């Protein structure tokens, strides 16, 4: 605990960096995955191509992606933008199928009722299909954000400061306290992000709560 107290300001800074570098690519990945998932849902021929290509992106090793992005983006190896782009790619890879399947889970009768009410295609998507698909999308988003919390720690090998830096420091100093501190904080962040998504899912789908209560 003496080490923790003496390094508390740095631990707080690394934690904030970890939060920012997790949330930004998760939100960006969701924004990119929504139109791609909708496209895959609407196109029978395009579904296997879009979903398959997204799945292949997730097979790229994270450390290799962190290394090859700087020449592609024209950034420095220590630029946090590399991490944001890499985690955005992984988030898109996870969520494209989820968004498509979520839209596919909307009952056909619900879509027909929206059409009968005069909703245009974009109105039906935004006001009817996406809200009904929220639980499925939220479940996938929970997996994506927890994965990003974990994958982000690999960026410490490139010198990008976040909670993974505690792992490298622990190995270098041969101390268990930084390692344990980093692990505990990563778990805590993952639990908090997961709880926030569950809370948002409940807020965004009040009708489900009324159905369960009744």
C-alpha positions as CSV (number, residue, x, y, z in Angstrom):
1,X,0.0,0.0,0.0
2,X,3.0,2.3,0.5
3,X,3.8,2.0,-3.2
4,X,0.1,2.7,-4.1
5,X,-0.1,5.8,-2.0
6,X,3.2,7.2,-3.2
7,X,2.2,6.7,-6.8
8,X,-1.4,7.6,-6.5
9,X,-1.3,10.7,-8.8
10,X,0.3,8.6,-11.6
11,X,-2.2,5.8,-11.1
12,X,-5.0,8.3,-11.4
13,X,-3.5,9.7,-14.6
14,X,-3.1,6.2,-16.1
15,X,-6.7,5.3,-15.1
16,X,-8.1,8.5,-16.8
17,X,-6.0,7.7,-20.0
18,X,-7.4,4.2,-20.0
19,X,-11.0,5.4,-19.6
20,X,-10.6,7.9,-22.5
21,X,-8.8,5.4,-24.8
22,X,-11.5,2.8,-24.1
23,X,-14.6,4.9,-24.5
24,X,-13.7,6.9,-27.6
25,X,-13.0,3.9,-29.9
26,X,-16.0,2.0,-28.4
27,X,-18.3,4.9,-29.4
28,X,-16.7,5.4,-32.8
29,X,-16.9,1.7,-33.5
30,X,-20.6,1.7,-32.6
31,X,-21.2,4.7,-35.0
32,X,-19.4,2.9,-37.8
33,X,-21.0,-0.5,-37.1
34,X,-24.6,0.8,-37.2
35,X,-24.7,1.6,-40.9
36,X,-22.6,-1.4,-41.8
37,X,-24.9,-3.7,-39.7
38,X,-27.9,-2.1,-41.3
39,X,-26.4,-2.7,-44.7
40,X,-25.7,-6.3,-43.9
41,X,-29.3,-6.7,-42.6
42,X,-30.8,-5.3,-45.7
43,X,-28.7,-7.1,-48.2
44,X,-28.9,-10.9,-48.3
45,X,-25.9,-11.1,-50.7
46,X,-23.9,-8.6,-48.8
47,X,-24.5,-10.1,-45.4
48,X,-21.8,-12.9,-45.6
49,X,-19.3,-10.5,-47.2
50,X,-19.8,-7.7,-44.7
51,X,-20.0,-9.8,-41.6
52,X,-17.2,-12.1,-42.8
53,X,-14.9,-9.2,-43.5
54,X,-15.6,-7.7,-40.1
55,X,-14.9,-11.0,-38.5
56,X,-11.5,-11.2,-40.2
57,X,-10.5,-7.8,-38.8
58,X,-10.8,-9.2,-35.3
59,X,-8.2,-11.9,-36.0
60,X,-5.5,-9.3,-36.6
61,X,-3.1,-9.4,-33.5
62,X,-3.4,-6.3,-31.5
63,X,0.3,-5.6,-31.1
64,X,0.8,-6.1,-34.8
65,X,-2.0,-3.6,-35.6
66,X,-0.5,-1.1,-33.2
67,X,2.8,-1.3,-35.1
68,X,1.5,-1.2,-38.7
69,X,-0.9,1.7,-38.2
70,X,1.7,4.5,-37.8
71,X,3.1,4.1,-41.4
72,X,-0.5,3.9,-42.7
73,X,-1.8,6.9,-40.7
74,X,1.4,8.9,-40.9
75,X,1.6,9.1,-37.1
76,X,4.3,8.5,-34.6
77,X,4.5,5.1,-32.8
78,X,3.6,6.8,-29.5
79,X,0.6,8.7,-30.9
80,X,-2.6,7.6,-29.0
81,X,-4.4,7.9,-32.3
82,X,-3.0,4.6,-33.3
83,X,-4.7,3.0,-30.3
84,X,-8.0,4.7,-31.0
85,X,-8.0,3.5,-34.6
86,X,-7.0,0.0,-33.7
87,X,-9.6,-0.4,-31.0
88,X,-12.2,1.2,-33.3
89,X,-11.4,-1.5,-35.9
90,X,-11.9,-4.2,-33.2
91,X,-15.2,-2.7,-32.0
92,X,-16.5,-2.6,-35.6
93,X,-15.5,-6.2,-36.1
94,X,-17.5,-7.2,-33.0
95,X,-20.5,-5.1,-33.5
96,X,-21.4,-5.4,-37.2
97,X,-22.9,-8.8,-36.8
98,X,-24.5,-7.8,-33.6
99,X,-26.2,-4.8,-35.2
100,X,-27.4,-6.9,-38.1
101,X,-28.8,-9.6,-35.9
102,X,-30.4,-7.0,-33.6
103,X,-32.2,-5.5,-36.5
104,X,-33.1,-9.0,-37.7
105,X,-34.7,-9.7,-34.3
106,X,-37.3,-6.9,-34.8
107,X,-40.7,-8.7,-35.3
108,X,-42.0,-8.4,-38.8
109,X,-45.4,-7.3,-37.5
110,X,-43.7,-4.3,-35.8
111,X,-42.1,-3.3,-39.1
112,X,-45.4,-3.7,-40.9
113,X,-47.2,-1.6,-38.3
114,X,-44.6,1.2,-38.8
115,X,-45.1,1.1,-42.5
116,X,-48.8,1.2,-42.1
117,X,-48.5,4.3,-40.0
118,X,-46.7,6.0,-42.9
119,X,-43.1,5.9,-41.5
120,X,-40.4,6.3,-44.1
121,X,-37.5,3.9,-44.2
122,X,-35.2,6.1,-42.2
123,X,-37.9,6.9,-39.7
124,X,-38.8,3.3,-39.3
125,X,-35.1,2.5,-38.7
126,X,-34.4,5.3,-36.2
127,X,-37.8,5.3,-34.4
128,X,-38.8,1.7,-34.5
129,X,-36.2,-0.9,-35.5
130,X,-33.1,0.5,-33.6
131,X,-35.0,1.0,-30.3
132,X,-36.4,-2.6,-30.5
133,X,-32.9,-3.9,-31.3
134,X,-31.3,-2.0,-28.4
135,X,-31.1,-5.1,-26.1
136,X,-29.2,-7.2,-28.7
137,X,-26.9,-4.3,-29.6
138,X,-26.3,-3.5,-25.9
139,X,-25.3,-7.1,-25.2
140,X,-22.7,-6.9,-28.0
141,X,-21.5,-3.5,-26.8
142,X,-20.9,-5.0,-23.3
143,X,-18.5,-7.6,-24.9
144,X,-16.8,-4.9,-27.0
145,X,-16.1,-2.5,-24.2
146,X,-14.7,-5.2,-21.9
147,X,-12.5,-6.5,-24.7
148,X,-11.2,-2.9,-25.3
149,X,-10.3,-2.5,-21.7
150,X,-8.2,-5.7,-21.9
151,X,-6.7,-5.1,-25.4
152,X,-5.7,-1.6,-24.6
153,X,-3.2,-2.8,-22.0
154,X,-1.1,-4.2,-24.9
155,X,-0.3,-0.6,-26.0
156,X,1.9,-0.3,-23.0
157,X,4.6,-2.3,-24.9
158,X,4.8,0.7,-27.3
159,X,5.1,3.2,-24.4
160,X,1.5,4.6,-24.6
161,X,0.5,5.5,-21.0
162,X,-2.5,3.7,-19.6
163,X,-3.1,1.0,-17.0
164,X,-1.0,-1.5,-19.0
165,X,2.0,0.7,-18.1
166,X,1.7,-0.7,-14.5
167,X,2.3,-4.2,-15.9
168,X,5.5,-3.2,-17.7
169,X,6.6,-1.3,-14.6
170,X,6.0,-4.3,-12.4
171,X,8.0,-6.5,-14.7
172,X,10.8,-4.1,-14.9
173,X,11.0,-3.5,-11.2
174,X,10.1,-7.1,-10.3
175,X,7.3,-5.9,-8.1
176,X,3.9,-7.5,-7.8
177,X,2.1,-4.5,-6.4
178,X,2.0,-2.5,-9.8
179,X,0.8,-5.7,-11.5
180,X,-2.0,-6.4,-9.0
181,X,-3.0,-2.7,-9.0
182,X,-3.3,-2.7,-12.8
183,X,-5.3,-5.9,-12.9
184,X,-7.7,-4.7,-10.2
185,X,-8.3,-1.3,-11.9
186,X,-8.8,-3.0,-15.3
187,X,-11.4,-5.3,-13.7
188,X,-13.1,-2.4,-11.9
189,X,-13.3,-0.4,-15.1
190,X,-14.7,-3.3,-17.0
191,X,-17.4,-3.8,-14.3
192,X,-18.3,-0.1,-14.3
193,X,-18.5,0.1,-18.1
194,X,-20.6,-3.1,-18.2
195,X,-23.0,-1.7,-15.5
196,X,-23.4,1.6,-17.4
197,X,-24.4,-0.2,-20.5
198,X,-26.9,-2.3,-18.6
199,X,-28.3,0.9,-17.1
200,X,-28.5,2.6,-20.5
201,X,-30.3,-0.5,-21.9
202,X,-32.9,-0.3,-19.1
203,X,-33.4,3.5,-19.7
204,X,-33.6,3.0,-23.5
205,X,-36.1,0.2,-23.3
206,X,-38.7,1.1,-20.6
207,X,-41.3,-1.0,-22.2
208,X,-39.3,-4.2,-21.4
209,X,-39.3,-3.3,-17.7
210,X,-43.0,-2.8,-17.7
211,X,-43.5,-6.1,-19.4
212,X,-41.3,-7.9,-16.9
213,X,-43.1,-6.2,-14.0
214,X,-46.5,-7.1,-15.3
